[in-house]
Amino acid sequence: MQVFRYSGPEFSPYDEGRAPEVDDGRWVAPRATGPLRASLSLPGSKSLTNRELVLSALASEPSTLRLPLHSRDTDLMVRALRGLGVGIDEVANDEPFGPDYLITPSELTGGTSVDCGLAGTVMRFLPPVAALALGPVSFDGDASARRRPMTTTVDSLRALGVDVSDDGRGALPFSLYGTGEVEGGEVEIDASASSQFVSGLLLSAPRFSRGLSIRHTGERLPSLPHIEMTIETLARRGVEVESPEPGVWRVAPGPISGRDVTIEPDLSNAAPFLVAALVAGGTVSIRHWPTETTQVGADLIELLPLWGATVTLDGDTLTVDGGVGLIGGGSLPGVDVDLSRGGELAPALVALAALASGPSTITGIGHLRGHETDRLAALAAEITALGGSVEELDDGLHLEPSPLHAGQWRSYEDHRMATAGAIIGLAVDGVEIDDVGVTSKTLPQFVELWDDLLGRRSPARPADIDLLGFL
């Protein structure tokens, strides 16, 4: 086995072994030619890695994160926390996904700039942390990040007495001046656009002088499992979050414990690979699947059977059997499904619905308009460009069966758009992703894993190099 050692921003483990089809990001998604027999391991969860990084930075003693994700989103979080004065050292291990982290908290200092990239967890989790630092901290990101809603973060910090300057934009770029402490107390917010607004406040709340009481005032709250994930990570560090009624959370002031934690694999990133079994037929297994988790990717166990899959969990291995699949002459039914619990699964499942023989309606995903791109508009545009029939709804998409053809699939700087195009490419010749490199946001090894899924091996990566533990 070849093991990559990550050594900071100058070198990244996902720079190696890129498949030869990639040229300036363009990538022709490979067509499946037969049933799959794949068993894969996946890197760690982005959502858990970035939550644990923040809590480790605010803790009262050091923490160790084992098997953290190394991707653009998590690298941005690490760099930002280091800029605030947090000690984050890399510790070698024998795994192929990159080093562990030893995090040593210290007094937070300002006088730094935070590059958020396109990472919602950075732009929404770190401003409350920066408010606890002493001095100015500025936030900006990619051009597309400036279109993502940030009014709730800006307004909530102002309500807590933090000096924030955004020139009335309610979006990046903005800056704040930390005084070394936040009094806390009570705050009302509208988190209808993203559950990350709640999670960002909850993560820092124990360090506020009076703790924090949050009341959500909006009509809906998307991705509630992500808030449950935040509450669970806090609980494991000795912080209790009370929720006396739906949409209300209370955190008392107190210490955050250090922790030695192993990060679960990213179950949402498993979606394209598991969906592939229904398209190509055969079986796909994901190893190290947790028996208990707060990740929304676990909902795939109930969702994929709606399209006819057989899903089994044997120990810590999850297997999806897609039967003969589309490639073997089978068909996929249309479905009606509400994905308000786990909208991040929507791109993969919408791609699957685009290949179905019956109509599908996928709802509960209106909040995806404020993600890396307007995912509803993007999915509708790209599927339609390939010959599909998609109608945008206020809260979702309606798809009618229609034969698809070759063409370019635009990724919109969105990792999940790129992987959705790869799913369609399993059944449709000539689907070219314009920039598969955007998958580095949360799954830098996507191309290599996709090759492994299909039993392909790149000349740049000989068969004796087991990059990702493929069996």
C-alpha positions in Angstrom: 0.0 0.0 0.0 1.2 3.5 -0.8 0.4 5.9 2.0 0.3 9.7 1.3 1.6 11.9 4.0 0.0 15.3 4.1 2.4 18.1 4.9 0.3 21.3 4.7 -0.9 23.7 2.1 2.1 23.2 -0.2 1.2 19.5 -0.8 -2.2 17.8 -0.8 -2.8 14.0 -1.0 -5.3 14.4 -3.7 -2.8 16.0 -6.1 -1.5 12.5 -7.0 -2.9 9.8 -9.3 -5.4 11.9 -11.2 -7.1 9.8 -13.9 -5.9 10.6 -17.4 -9.4 11.7 -18.6 -9.1 14.8 -16.5 -7.8 17.8 -18.5 -8.2 21.2 -16.8 -11.1 19.8 -14.9 -13.0 18.4 -17.9 -13.8 14.8 -17.5 -15.9 12.4 -19.6 -17.9 10.4 -17.1 -17.3 6.7 -17.8 -20.1 4.5 -18.9 -20.9 1.4 -16.9 -20.5 -1.8 -19.0 -21.7 -4.4 -16.6 -22.8 -5.1 -13.1 -20.6 -3.8 -10.2 -18.9 -5.8 -7.6 -17.3 -3.0 -5.6 -16.2 -2.6 -1.9 -15.0 0.8 -0.9 -13.7 2.8 2.0 -14.5 6.5 2.1 -12.7 9.5 3.8 -14.1 11.1 6.9 -17.2 13.2 7.2 -16.7 16.9 6.3 -19.6 17.9 8.6 -18.1 16.1 11.6 -14.5 17.1 10.9 -15.3 20.8 10.8 -17.5 20.6 13.9 -14.8 18.8 15.8 -12.2 21.2 14.7 -14.2 24.1 16.0 -14.9 22.4 19.3 -11.3 21.4 19.7 -10.2 25.0 19.2 -12.6 26.2 21.9 -11.9 23.3 24.3 -10.2 23.6 27.7 -7.6 21.0 26.9 -6.0 19.4 23.7 -7.9 17.1 21.4 -6.9 14.5 18.8 -8.9 14.0 15.7 -8.3 10.6 14.0 -9.1 10.0 10.3 -10.3 13.6 9.7 -11.2 14.5 6.2 -8.6 16.3 4.2 -10.4 18.4 1.5 -10.7 22.0 0.5 -13.4 22.7 3.1 -11.6 21.2 6.0 -8.2 22.7 4.9 -9.9 26.1 4.9 -11.1 25.5 8.4 -7.7 24.4 9.6 -6.0 27.4 8.1 -8.6 29.8 9.6 -8.2 28.4 13.1 -4.5 28.5 12.9 -4.8 32.2 11.9 -6.8 32.7 15.1 -3.9 31.3 17.1 -5.0 27.7 17.6 -2.3 25.1 17.5 -3.0 22.3 15.0 -0.3 19.7 14.4 -0.4 16.9 11.9 0.3 13.4 13.3 1.2 10.6 10.9 -0.8 7.4 10.8 -1.0 4.3 8.7 -4.1 5.2 6.8 -4.3 6.5 3.2 -6.5 9.5 3.8 -4.0 11.8 5.4 -2.7 12.6 9.0 -4.5 12.9 12.2 -4.7 16.3 14.0 -3.5 17.2 17.5 -5.3 20.5 18.4 -4.0 22.6 21.2 -6.4 25.5 22.1 -5.0 28.8 23.1 -6.1 32.4 23.6 -7.8 33.5 20.4 -6.3 36.5 18.6 -7.6 38.6 15.7 -5.6 40.5 13.1 -6.3 37.8 10.5 -8.3 37.2 7.4 -10.4 34.1 6.9 -10.8 32.6 3.4 -14.1 30.8 3.5 -13.8 29.4 -0.1 -17.2 28.0 -0.7 -17.5 26.3 2.7 -20.7 27.0 4.5 -19.3 25.5 7.6 -16.4 28.0 7.6 -18.4 31.1 6.8 -21.2 30.3 9.4 -19.3 28.5 12.1 -16.2 30.7 12.4 -17.7 34.2 12.9 -19.0 33.4 16.4 -15.6 31.9 17.2 -13.8 35.0 15.8 -16.1 37.2 18.1 -14.3 35.5 21.0 -10.9 36.6 19.7 -9.2 39.9 20.5 -8.9 42.1 17.5 -10.3 42.4 13.9 -11.1 39.4 11.7 -12.3 39.7 8.1 -14.2 37.1 6.1 -14.4 36.6 2.4 -14.5 33.7 -0.1 -14.9 32.7 -3.6 -17.0 34.8 -5.9 -19.9 32.3 -5.6 -19.6 32.4 -1.8 -20.6 36.1 -1.9 -24.1 35.0 -3.2 -24.7 32.7 -0.2 -27.0 34.1 2.5 -25.2 35.4 5.6 -27.7 37.9 7.0 -28.7 35.6 9.8 -25.1 35.3 11.0 -24.4 39.0 10.8 -27.7 40.0 12.5 -27.4 37.4 15.3 -23.8 38.6 16.1 -25.0 42.2 16.2 -27.8 41.2 18.5 -25.2 39.7 20.8 -23.3 43.0 20.9 -20.6 42.1 18.4 -19.3 44.9 16.1 -19.8 43.6 12.6 -19.3 45.6 9.4 -20.9 44.3 6.1 -22.0 47.6 4.4 -25.5 46.3 4.5 -24.9 43.4 2.2 -25.8 40.5 4.6 -23.2 38.5 2.7 -19.5 38.1 2.3 -17.2 40.0 2.6 -17.6 41.3 6.1 -15.5 41.9 9.1 -15.9 42.0 12.9 -14.0 43.2 15.8 -13.7 40.8 18.7 -13.2 41.9 22.3 -12.1 38.6 23.6 -15.5 37.7 25.0 -19.2 37.6 24.1 -21.8 38.1 26.7 -24.4 35.9 25.2 -28.0 35.8 26.5 -31.0 35.4 24.1 -31.2 35.7 20.4 -33.9 35.2 17.8 -32.9 34.1 14.3 -34.5 32.9 11.1 -32.6 29.8 10.0 -34.9 28.9 7.2 -32.1 29.2 4.6 -29.7 26.8 6.5 -29.4 24.9 9.7 -25.8 26.0 9.8 -26.9 29.3 11.3 -28.1 27.4 14.4 -25.1 25.1 14.5 -22.6 28.0 14.2 -24.1 29.7 17.3 -24.4 26.4 19.3 -20.8 25.5 18.8 -19.5 28.7 20.4 -22.3 29.2 22.9 -20.6 27.4 25.9 -17.8 30.0 25.7 -20.2 33.0 25.9 -20.3 34.6 29.4 -24.1 33.9 29.9 -24.4 31.0 27.5 -27.0 31.3 24.8 -30.7 30.8 24.2 -31.6 30.6 20.5 -35.2 30.8 19.1 -35.8 30.0 15.5 -38.5 32.3 14.1 -38.9 31.0 10.5 -41.6 28.8 9.2 -39.4 25.9 8.4 -36.0 24.5 9.5 -34.2 22.4 6.9 -31.7 19.7 7.6 -32.6 19.2 11.3 -30.3 16.2 11.5 -27.3 18.5 11.1 -28.4 20.4 14.2 -28.8 17.1 16.0 -25.2 16.3 14.9 -24.0 19.5 16.5 -25.9 18.8 19.7 -24.4 15.3 19.8 -20.8 16.5 19.3 -21.3 19.1 22.1 -22.8 16.4 24.4 -19.7 14.2 23.9 -17.6 17.1 25.2 -19.7 17.6 28.3 -21.9 20.4 27.0 -25.6 19.9 27.5 -28.0 21.6 25.0 -31.6 21.9 26.2 -34.5 22.1 23.7 -37.6 22.9 25.8 -39.7 23.2 22.6 -39.2 22.8 18.9 -37.1 25.6 17.5 -35.6 26.6 20.8 -32.1 25.7 22.1 -30.4 26.7 25.4 -26.7 26.3 26.2 -25.3 27.1 29.6 -21.8 28.6 29.9 -19.1 26.2 30.8 -16.0 24.4 29.6 -15.8 22.3 26.4 -13.8 19.1 27.1 -10.9 17.9 24.9 -11.6 14.7 23.2 -9.9 11.9 21.3 -12.3 11.2 18.5 -12.3 9.1 15.3 -14.2 10.7 12.5 -16.9 8.6 10.8 -16.7 8.2 7.0 -18.8 10.7 5.1 -22.1 9.0 4.4 -23.5 11.7 2.2 -20.4 11.2 -0.1 -21.4 7.6 -0.2 -24.6 8.5 -2.1 -23.2 8.6 -5.7 -21.4 5.2 -5.2 -24.4 3.5 -3.7 -26.8 4.9 -6.3 -24.5 3.5 -9.0 -25.6 0.0 -8.1 -29.1 0.8 -9.2 -27.8 2.3 -12.5 -25.2 -0.3 -13.4 -26.6 -3.3 -11.5 -24.7 -5.5 -9.1 -23.6 -4.6 -5.6 -21.7 -1.7 -4.0 -20.4 -2.0 -0.4 -19.2 0.8 1.9 -17.0 -0.4 4.7 -16.8 1.1 8.2 -20.5 2.2 8.1 -21.4 3.4 11.6 -24.2 1.5 13.4 -25.3 4.7 15.0 -24.9 8.1 13.5 -26.4 11.6 13.2 -25.3 11.9 9.5 -28.2 12.3 7.1 -26.5 10.0 4.7 -27.8 7.1 6.9 -31.2 7.9 5.4 -30.0 6.2 2.2 -30.9 2.9 3.9 -34.5 3.8 3.7 -34.4 5.9 0.5 -32.7 3.6 -2.0 -35.3 0.8 -1.6 -37.9 3.3 -3.0 -36.1 2.8 -6.4 -35.9 -1.0 -5.9 -32.6 -1.5 -4.2 -32.0 -4.1 -1.5 -29.9 -2.7 1.3 -28.2 -4.7 4.0 -26.0 -3.8 6.9 -23.7 -6.6 8.0 -21.5 -5.5 10.9 -20.0 -2.3 9.7 -20.4 -2.9 6.0 -23.4 -1.5 4.1 -24.2 -3.1 0.8 -26.7 -2.0 -1.9 -27.8 -4.6 -4.4 -29.2 -2.9 -7.5 -30.3 -6.2 -9.2 -29.8 -6.1 -13.0 -29.8 -2.3 -13.0 -30.5 -0.1 -16.0 -27.5 -1.4 -17.8 -28.8 -5.0 -17.5 -32.1 -4.1 -19.0 -34.0 -3.2 -15.8 -35.9 0.0 -15.1 -36.2 2.4 -12.2 -39.6 3.5 -10.9 -40.6 7.1 -10.4 -40.9 8.2 -6.8 -42.4 11.0 -4.7 -40.1 11.8 -1.7 -39.6 14.6 0.8 -35.9 15.2 1.4 -36.3 18.0 4.0 -34.2 16.0 6.4 -31.3 15.5 4.1 -31.2 17.9 1.2 -27.5 17.2 0.5 -28.6 13.8 -0.8 -30.9 15.4 -3.4 -28.4 15.8 -6.3 -27.6 12.1 -6.4 -31.2 11.1 -6.0 -32.4 13.6 -8.6 -29.9 12.2 -11.0 -31.3 8.8 -10.4 -34.8 10.1 -10.9 -33.8 11.5 -14.2 -33.0 8.0 -15.4 -36.3 6.5 -14.1 -39.1 5.2 -16.3 -41.8 7.0 -14.4 -42.4 10.6 -13.1 -40.8 11.7 -9.8 -41.4 14.6 -7.5 -38.7 15.5 -5.0 -39.6 18.1 -2.4 -38.4 19.6 0.9 -35.3 21.0 -0.9 -36.1 24.7 -1.5 -33.2 25.7 0.8 -30.8 24.2 -1.8 -31.2 27.4 -3.8 -28.8 29.0 -1.3 -26.0 26.4 -1.4 -22.8 26.4 -3.5 -25.2 27.3 -6.4 -29.0 27.3 -6.8 -29.0 23.5 -7.0 -32.6 23.3 -8.1 -32.1 25.6 -11.1 -28.7 23.9 -11.9 -30.1 20.4 -11.8 -33.1 21.4 -13.9 -30.9 23.2 -16.5 -28.3 20.4 -16.8 -30.8 17.5 -17.0 -32.9 19.5 -19.5 -29.8 20.2 -21.6 -29.3 16.4 -21.9 -32.9 15.9 -23.1 -34.6 15.5 -19.8 -37.9 17.0 -18.6 -37.7 18.9 -15.3 -40.0 21.4 -13.8 -38.8 23.6 -10.9 -41.2 23.8 -8.0 -41.1 26.3 -5.1 -39.8 23.5 -2.8 -38.4 20.9 -5.2 -38.3 19.4 -8.7 -40.7 17.3 -10.8 -39.2 15.0 -13.4 -40.9 13.3 -16.3 -39.3 10.3 -18.0 -37.4 11.4 -21.2 -34.4 9.8 -23.0 -31.1 11.5 -22.3 -28.2 12.1 -24.7 -24.6 13.1 -24.7 -23.5 16.6 -23.8 -21.7 18.8 -21.4 -22.7 18.8 -17.7 -21.8 22.0 -15.9 -20.7 21.7 -12.3 -21.4 25.3 -11.2 -18.4 25.1 -8.8 -20.5 22.6 -6.8 -19.1 19.2 -5.8 -22.5 17.5 -5.7 -23.5 18.8 -9.1 -20.3 17.1 -10.5 -21.0 13.8 -8.9 -24.7 13.9 -10.1 -23.4 14.2 -13.6 -21.1 11.2 -13.1 -24.2 9.2 -12.1 -26.0 10.0 -15.3 -22.8 9.3 -17.2 -23.0 5.7 -16.0 -26.0 5.1 -18.3 -25.5 7.8 -21.0 -22.6 8.0 -23.3 -20.6 11.2 -23.7 -21.6 13.1 -20.5 -18.7 15.5 -20.0 -18.3 17.2 -16.6 -16.9 20.6 -17.2 -14.9 20.7 -13.9 -14.7 17.5 -11.9 -12.0 19.1 -9.8 -14.7 20.8 -7.7 -15.2 17.5 -5.9 -12.0 18.3 -4.0 -14.3 20.4 -1.8 -15.4 17.3 0.2 -14.1 14.2 -1.7 -10.7 14.9 -3.3 -10.3 11.3 -4.3 -13.6 11.1 -6.3 -12.1 10.3 -9.7 -10.0 7.5 -8.3 -12.8 6.1 -6.3 -15.1 6.2 -9.3 -12.5 4.3 -11.3 -12.3 1.7 -8.5 -16.1 1.5 -8.5 -16.1 0.5 -12.2 -13.0 -1.7 -12.0 -10.9 0.7 -13.9 -7.2 1.4 -13.2 -5.3 4.4 -14.4 -1.7 4.0 -15.8 -0.8 6.8 -13.4 -1.9 4.6 -10.5 -0.7 1.0 -11.0 -2.7 -1.9 -9.7 -0.3 -2.5 -6.8 -1.1 0.9 -5.3 -4.2 0.5 -3.1 -4.9 4.2 -2.8 -8.2 4.0 -1.0 -8.4 0.5 0.4 -10.3 -0.9 -2.6 -10.9 -4.7 -2.4 
